[in-house]
């Protein structure tokens, strides 16, 4: 369900948030569903734990 994040013009944390929002829009995640633990999410998306934490904190 989650795919590696490739850096382009948008920073990694913004791409993580965009991917999660996209999964919600596609119905693959429902609002309120639990995400995998931070470490697992970082591995699945091929990003640092810091990027995942930043994305979770700045989810506006």
QUIVEN-V906312 format. One line per field, one symbol per residue. ss: DSSP state (h for helix, s for strand, l for the rest). psi: psi as a letter, one per 20 degrees, with the letter a starting at -180 (. if undefined). burial: # if it has 24 or more other C-alpha atoms within 12 Angstrom, else .. A space follows every 10 residues. Layout:
ss: ???
psi: ???
burial: ???
This chain:
ss: llllllllll lhhhhhhhhh hhhhhlllll lllllllhhh hhhhhlllhh hhhhhhhlll
psi: gqqqpppchq rghhhgghgg hghghijhqq piqprrqggg ggghilrqhg ggggghhlj.
burial: .#..#..... .######.## .......... ....#..#.. ##..###... ##..##....
